[in-house]
Structure formats: C-alpha cells, structure tokens
C-alpha cells in the first residue's frame, strides 16, 4: 500500500499572514482602574483578607482562561500589575 502524497499549503496573502504571526504573541488585558485590589477591613476576629473578592475572581478567570497552575497565574498577574504601575 503506497503512502498518500503530502499536501502542500500555499500562502496567497503573504503580507497579512506575516502580520498575523507577529501579532499572535500580542496580549491585551484591561483592568478597571477603579477596582479595589486590597480588601476592606471586615472588623471580625482573625486574619483579615488581603485581596478583594473581585481581584481573586479576576485571577481565577485568567487561570481558567489560559489553563495555568495557580503559581504561574499569580506570577502572571503580578507581572501585569507591575506593568500597569
């Protein structure tokens, strides 16, 4: 039994194909500047919550979206926040 001939892919729109490859690594993330990242004091006994529920939800959304482990997600979000200033 003979092998089928390999298919050849030809790119007809080279310039737009190259532009799309350059932008493939581009990532745009918008954070609301008014969002409180740190939690407000609860007034209850025990350790106070460090981050707000909205911040935790944003991190977990990024974790699920990119399929990252939790440690990689925290590093990724920390680097995004550092870029934001």
Secondary structure, 3 states (H helix, E strand, C coil): CCCCCCCCCCCCCHHHHHHHHHHCCCCCCCCCCCCCCECCCCCCCCCCCCECHHHHHHHHHHHHHHCCCHHHHHHHHHHHHHHHC
